[in-house]
Amino acid sequence: MKKLLVLISALFIMCTMAFAQSENETVEKQDGPEITFKETLHDFGNIEFKGNGSYEFVFVNTGNEPLILTQPKSSCGCTVPEWPKQPILPGESNVIKVTYKNTDRAGSFNKYVTVFSNAVVNKEIKLRIKGTVLGQPTEAMPMKMETIGTPVNKEN
């Protein structure tokens, strides 16, 4: 009986160690490029009518191989991305500039650009911009001021 108990205990310990090893192996970092953004959402808040609707999203290649970005896709034609065409070496940073072109249309907006890369884990990342374009300012006509005490009809 003691031998059986020792055998079962030994099997339990070996199984526990085998599972612990496989968990450690999956935690290890994979080889290849990886893209990491400082932020993926930018809120412009209020933008003046015909104001600047551009923002640069900063990213770093946190992998160990060159990162290559392919043409990003925007949610509509009013959102235009500019991205680096050359490979980004490990440890280097760069920017993706996203411009909202319809700052001559008043109202709120919420747009995104999908970035595609050769990253091992984050192959597709969505960058979002949102805000409100203020209405076109109206020019007020100057008001005619009447002088107090001046008669309207002056008779001579």
C-alpha angles and dihedrals in degrees: 000000000000090000091053092050091049090048093051091047091050091049091050092051093048092049091049092051092047092054092045090054094051091051091052091050092055092049092060115104117259120235117250141063123316130189121214122182123203087219136355099197128060122185111200091190106200118359120196116244106276088006130142113290098178130119134174117222110207119216138174131210098235093175130088100246133058115285118224122195121205124204110304118226121225127211091239142358092264092068113071123188127202116195138174112269096197123079115270110227122224111284094015124120132210140161141249110211115211119193126193104210101190100077088131090069115079120225142063125306137191114187137161142200121210112218117206122199144156090255116143097228110012101045092155125032127175118220113199131202125185139167146117127274109216121231122267110275114248122220115230118220113238112256121233110241118213117214114237115240097020111123115237095216111038115196120199 
